Amino acid sequence: MLTHLETLILGVIRSAYCRAFGDEPAAAFLEIRPTDRPEFGDYTSNIAMLAASKLRASPRDIGGRLHSALTDQIETDPSHPVARVELAGPGFLNLFLKPAAVQDALKRILATSEPFGSSTLGEGKSIQIEFVSSNPTGPLTVGHGRQAVLGDVLATLYGRIGYNVQREYYFNDEGQQIDLLAESLWVRYQELYQDAHEIPENGYQGDYLIEVAEELKQNLARPFPKFDDDAKALFRRTAVDRMTHVIKRDLHELGVFFDRWFSEADLHKAGKIEQTLQLLTANDGVYEQEGAIWLRSEAHGGAKDSVLIRSDGRPTYLMVDIAYHIDKHERGFDYVLDVQGADHHAEQTCVKAALRLLGYPDGWLSYAVHQFVSLKEGGQIQKMSTRAGRFVTLHDLTQDLGKDVVRYFMISRKPEAHLDFDLDLARAESSDNPSTYIQYAYTRIRSIFRKTDSSRISDFNQADLSLLAELEELNLIKMLDQFPQVVAHAALDFAPHALAEYGLNLSRAFHAYYDKHRVLIDDTALQTARLALLAAIQGALGECLDILGMDAPEEM
């Protein structure tokens, strides 16, 4: 997605190319990027290098002809958006915009009636985003918190660019892990009656089950000396219900809500597992080996052939996952996006292989993959293990830091990078804390408007924006021009960290500007122009905070 100013510059370059060479440039030649340093202009283009092969000329010669064509256009057209162009190095074109062109970008922003940053790229198509989907075997950990925030922000981003989004949590309330949870809870329950048993191998050691056992004892008031079928059913139901309640509470505290909670048990009750296996069999997608049924995954792009049905007849997680995704397709979503940890890569390729051999289009299912989280305090990384009961819960982290701080820090690094969550920085009540720094920028602008004599403010659409001629003002407008592009990039390239980074950079630029230039001044026209700029900045920061799921406070 191009910004307004990029569209303007590319039009200028295309026109110059046609004038210099009598032909339309190939779309691949039209590359520009903002410059890092003002002495190199506002934008630079390497079109001369990209077109050298086609034009059979040196990039420097091509650049020279383009430079001449651009210069002629600038000199003969007073309304041309470019002030001047320079030829640099082997053929780079550095373009310097007229202030009026930049100011016009702000005018367009102020005139829009849609939420700033939104677009119609999605054309109303439906996308289901599944995330967290943690087994109800214990409280959510900080690792689950990262996925919760990533998925939630990603869903909001897709909504902003014109998709119809459904958030879904897949609830794995069947299978061996639930059996282990039930037996682990039974052991904790019997301990309350001085009847000691060992937690089963690979069971759940966490103290959270002691609390559940104590609640259960108050209701039942009798021991269960044997873990028979009746006890198993009771402790399964109790454990799953209690953990479901805890998980929903923890997510709500973080500001994460789902449109649908999908139960794995429903897949089994509806016969979806058997139907999916029949479908795969009919398409020659499985074979038998050593008493088990295997998916022909490798032949269809999967990492390796994998077991679908164990030799004892029980379906594997992969088998159920394939059935679940077929169910998603039957519900009519145009696209499905699963947010998962990096440790699921092999299974992801197998699910895609199964869908591929059944004739599903490759682009229908996508995975957004993220790395893990470590907590750092006092410069030391804390070691955590869910099964061993050594972990910090998401609930405790949110209670300690607050929703907004947790959400910002979880989103602040690119998903494919490991996240060291710095607790000391997150607790800091200073400008070093990036989450509160963005909120402070928003609040500071709100404070400025509260101090303003409203009778002196005209319609910002009528403000004389040509008065915004300071370098810092023009740079802020160029940053604002990028916001819709950042939103689209953050969604489509699974880069929600780019939005957090943008909000921080815009806040820094605003604070630096406001510390240097007064806004509430006697010059009414200039004050109105600067307030118009601040209104646009406030709009961008407000949208940024809203997408990140953070509060936009009136005061701090």
C-alpha positions, 0 to 999 in steps of 0.5 A, spaced: 500 500 500 502 506 497 502 513 501 499 519 498 506 522 498 509 516 495 503 515 490 505 523 488 512 521 487 511 515 483 507 519 478 512 524 477 517 519 476 513 515 471 511 521 467 519 523 467 520 516 464 515 517 459 518 523 457 525 521 457 524 514 453 517 515 450 515 508 453 511 507 460 516 504 465 515 497 468 511 496 474 517 493 477 522 499 476 517 504 480 521 503 487 522 509 491 523 509 499 524 515 504 531 517 505 534 517 512 537 524 511 534 530 509 540 532 505 538 526 500 531 529 499 525 526 501 525 520 497 530 516 493 529 512 487 533 507 484 529 506 477 535 508 473 539 501 476 532 497 475 531 499 468 539 499 465 538 492 462 532 493 458 534 500 456 541 497 455 544 503 458 548 505 464 544 507 470 548 513 470 546 515 463 539 513 464 539 517 471 541 523 467 536 523 462 531 522 467 534 528 471 533 532 465 526 530 464 524 532 471 528 538 471 524 541 465 517 539 468 519 542 475 521 549 471 515 549 466 510 547 471 509 551 477 504 546 481 509 541 480 510 537 487 517 537 487 522 542 488 528 539 485 531 533 484 539 531 484 542 525 481 547 521 486 552 516 485 551 511 480 544 513 478 540 515 484 535 520 483 534 524 490 527 528 490 526 534 494 518 535 495 515 542 496 512 544 502 506 545 499 505 538 497 507 535 504 502 540 507 497 538 502 497 531 505 495 533 512 489 537 509 487 530 506 488 527 513 484 532 516 478 532 511 477 524 511 471 522 515 473 515 516 477 512 522 485 515 520 489 509 518 483 505 515 482 502 508 478 497 504 484 493 502 480 487 505 474 488 500 469 485 506 472 478 505 471 474 511 477 471 515 477 467 521 483 468 526 484 463 531 489 464 537 491 462 544 487 455 544 491 453 550 488 446 553 484 448 559 489 444 563 492 450 567 492 458 568 495 462 562 502 463 562 506 469 560 507 465 553 500 465 552 499 472 553 504 474 547 500 470 543 493 473 546 496 480 544 499 478 537 492 475 535 488 480 538 492 486 535 492 482 528 484 481 528 483 488 530 488 490 524 485 486 519 478 489 521 481 496 520 483 494 513 476 492 511 476 484 512 470 481 516 474 478 522 472 473 527 476 471 533 476 464 535 479 460 541 479 452 540 478 449 546 481 442 547 477 439 552 478 432 550 484 427 549 490 424 554 492 431 557 485 432 559 485 425 562 492 427 566 489 433 568 483 429 571 488 424 575 492 430 577 486 433 580 484 427 583 491 426 587 490 433 590 483 432 592 485 425 596 491 429 599 486 433 603 483 426 606 491 424 607 490 419 602 497 420 598 498 418 591 503 420 586 502 425 580 501 421 574 507 421 569 507 427 565 501 430 569 500 437 572 504 439 578 502 446 579 499 448 586 493 451 582 490 444 582 490 444 590 485 450 590 481 447 585 481 441 590 479 445 596 473 448 592 471 441 590 471 438 597 467 444 600 461 441 595 462 434 595 465 433 602 467 425 601 473 422 599 474 418 592 479 412 594 479 410 587 480 413 580 475 409 577 470 411 571 465 415 575 471 419 579 475 420 572 468 423 569 467 428 575 474 430 576 475 431 568 468 436 568 471 439 574 478 441 572 475 443 565 470 448 567 474 451 573 480 452 568 475 455 563 473 460 567 480 462 569 482 462 562 476 467 560 478 471 566 485 472 565 483 474 557 478 479 559 483 482 564 488 483 558 482 486 554 482 479 549 475 477 547 473 472 542 467 471 538 466 463 538 469 458 543 470 452 539 470 445 543 474 439 540 468 435 544 463 437 539 468 435 533 467 428 536 460 428 537 458 430 530 463 425 527 467 430 524 474 425 525 471 419 522 468 423 516 475 427 515 479 420 515 474 417 510 475 423 506 482 423 506 482 415 505 478 416 498 483 421 496 489 416 497 491 420 502 493 415 508 496 408 508 497 403 514 503 401 517 505 398 524 497 398 525 497 405 525 494 410 519 499 415 516 498 421 512 501 421 506 504 428 508 511 428 505 508 427 498 504 433 498 509 438 501 509 436 509 515 436 513 514 428 514 509 423 513 505 423 520 500 418 524 493 420 524 490 414 528 494 410 533 495 403 533 490 403 539 485 406 535 485 413 538 486 419 533 492 424 534 492 431 535 494 432 527 488 428 525 483 432 530 486 439 527 485 437 520 478 435 521 477 442 525 480 446 519 475 442 514 470 444 519 472 452 518 472 451 511 465 448 511 463 455 515 465 459 509 471 463 511 474 466 505 481 466 509 483 462 515 489 465 519 492 461 525 497 464 530 501 459 533 508 458 537 514 456 532 514 449 535 508 447 531 512 448 524 512 441 523 504 440 524 503 446 520 506 443 514 502 437 515 495 440 516 497 444 509 499 438 506 492 434 508 488 440 505 492 440 499 491 433 497 483 434 498 484 440 493 483 446 498 487 452 495 494 454 498 492 461 500 486 459 504 490 457 510 496 461 513 500 461 519 502 467 523 508 464 527 511 467 534 517 465 538 517 465 546 517 469 552 522 470 558 521 474 564 527 478 565 528 481 572 534 484 575 538 482 569 536 475 570 532 470 566 527 467 570 526 459 568 519 457 567 516 450 566 508 449 566 508 442 567 513 442 573 508 448 576 514 453 575 511 459 571 508 466 572 501 466 570 498 471 565 493 473 571 499 475 576 503 479 570 497 483 568 495 484 576 502 487 577 503 491 571 496 493 568 493 491 561 496 496 557 503 495 559 503 488 558 500 489 551 505 494 549 511 489 551 508 483 548 507 486 541 513 491 541 518 486 538 517 482 531 513 476 533 519 471 530 524 474 535 524 471 542 522 476 547 525 478 553 520 481 557 523 486 562 519 487 568 524 493 571 523 497 565 515 495 564 514 497 572 518 504 570 514 510 571 518 514 566 519 516 559 524 510 559 517 506 559 515 506 551 508 504 553 506 510 558 510 514 553 505 513 547 500 515 552 503 521 555 504 524 548 496 523 547 494 526 554 499 532 552 495 533 546 489 533 550 491 537 555 493 542 550 486 543 547 483 543 554 487 550 555 485 552 548 480 558 547 475 554 543 472 561 540 479 562 537 479 555 533 476 555 526 475 549 522 481 545 521 479 544 514 480 551 513 486 552 517 492 555 513 497 549 513 502 553 508 504 556 515 507 549 517 514 550 514 518 548 520 522 542 518 519 538 524 512 540 522 513 537 515 517 531 518 511 530 522 506 530 516 510 525 513 510 521 518 502 521 519 502 520 511 505 513 513 500 511 518 495 507 513 501 504 510 503 502 517 497 499 519 496 495 512 503 492 513 502 490 520 496 486 518 498 483 512 506 482 513 504 479 520 508 485 523 504 488 529 510 490 532 511 495 526 505 499 529 508 499 536 514 502 533 510 507 529 507 509 535 513 510 539 517 514 534 511 519 532 510 520 540 518 522 540 517 526 534 511 530 537 515 531 544 521 534 540 517 538 536 512 541 542 518 542 546 521 546 541 515 550 538 510 553 542 503 552 540 498 556 544 501 563 541 498 570 539 498 569 532 491 566 531 493 563 524 499 560 526 496 557 532 490 554 528 495 551 523 499 548 529 493 545 532 490 542 526 497 538 526 496 536 533 489 534 532 492 529 526 497 527 531 492 525 536 488 522 531 494 517 529 496 516 536 489 515 538 488 510 533 494 506 534 493 505 542 486 503 540 488 498 535 494 495 540 488 495 545 491 500 550 487 506 553 487 513 551 487 517 557 485 524 558 489 525 564 496 521 567 
